Amino acid sequence: MLKGFRDFILRGNVVDLAVAVIIGTAFGAVVTSLTKDIIMQFVAAVVHTPDFSGLAVGLHGTPIKYGSFLNATINFLIIAAVIYFFVVVPLNYLLAKVKGPAAVTNKTCPECLSEVPLAAKRCKFCAQPLAA
């Protein structure tokens, strides 16, 4: 029983996931600090409030705290932008360099401008005969 547990824990997927969670948590703390300590300070200079969490509107004596939602939304957008521009874009660029140009598998129908396979003799959309 313990041998099976050991094998499960030492499997590559579990270790990779554990590392990803730890790195993700640390990265989240860095981005939260960036949002709270730098970006929101610029917002505070313009709007004259360093934090939106105090913003609320009363509805029949019940406060609706939309400021905390604004803070969470700004934090999410910053995290998404950082992930996209510093992880996704460079990774896509690197993968495109490694793969090289994609092979051409389609041609364009001269009649309806639809994409059809290279081996097609007729367009599947307009039945126009295609040149070889």
WONOR-V963269 format. One record per residue. N is the residue number from 1. PSI is psi as a letter, one per 30 degrees, with the letter a starting at -180 (* if undefined). Layout:
# WONOR-V963269
((N	PSI) (N	PSI))
This chain:
# WONOR-V963269
((1	e) (2	e) (3	e) (4	e) (5	e) (6	e) (7	e) (8	e) (9	e) (10	f) (11	k) (12	e) (13	e) (14	e) (15	e) (16	e) (17	e) (18	e) (19	e) (20	e) (21	e) (22	e) (23	e) (24	e) (25	e) (26	e) (27	e) (28	e) (29	e) (30	e) (31	e) (32	e) (33	e) (34	e) (35	e) (36	e) (37	f) (38	d) (39	e) (40	f) (41	e) (42	e) (43	e) (44	e) (45	e) (46	e) (47	f) (48	g) (49	k) (50	f) (51	k) (52	f) (53	f) (54	f) (55	k) (56	l) (57	k) (58	k) (59	j) (60	h) (61	f) (62	k) (63	k) (64	j) (65	i) (66	f) (67	e) (68	e) (69	e) (70	e) (71	e) (72	e) (73	e) (74	e) (75	e) (76	e) (77	e) (78	e) (79	e) (80	e) (81	e) (82	e) (83	e) (84	e) (85	f) (86	f) (87	e) (88	e) (89	e) (90	e) (91	e) (92	e) (93	e) (94	e) (95	e) (96	e) (97	e) (98	e) (99	e) (100	a) (101	k) (102	k) (103	k) (104	k) (105	f) (106	l) (107	l) (108	k) (109	k) (110	f) (111	e) (112	f) (113	g) (114	l) (115	k) (116	l) (117	l) (118	e) (119	f) (120	k) (121	f) (122	l) (123	k) (124	f) (125	e) (126	f) (127	g) (128	k) (129	k) (130	k) (131	k) (132	*))
